[in-house]
Amino acid sequence: MLAKWKEKFRQFMIGRYGVDDFSKFLLGAVIVCIVLSIFIHSMVWEFLVLLLLVYSYYRMFSKNITARYKENQKYQLMVTHLKQLRTHHFYRCPGCKQKIRVPRSGGKRVEITCPKCKTKFIKKI
Ligand SMILES: [Zn+2]
């Protein structure tokens, strides 16, 4: 009986996206939100949690794999960026708006040279 259901589920999942890092994050967020709803008594909040849950499942069962893959890549890029915020500063070049990543050094004033247009600017890093 269980094997039959497993097989049915497997067939249902064919050509569907499935679970990735972003959906794990979304489901984690849903759990946190459900815990928070012990303290937040609001219909709007519950509705938002439900929306988040529906969105997580929508992504897992989606057949638009390219779009979901791109979302996951954006998510992973964001996570990498957030991790780097602890060790790096991010600046925009005043000349060409290029994003520049500089390792933190505890408030020293440093002259930064843009790798793209060679504009120099001073920042405390
Ligand atoms: Zn520049």
Residues whose N, C-alpha, C, O or C-beta is under 5 A from the ligand:
A	BS01	ZN	C93 G95 C96 K97 Q98 C114 K116 C117 K118 T119
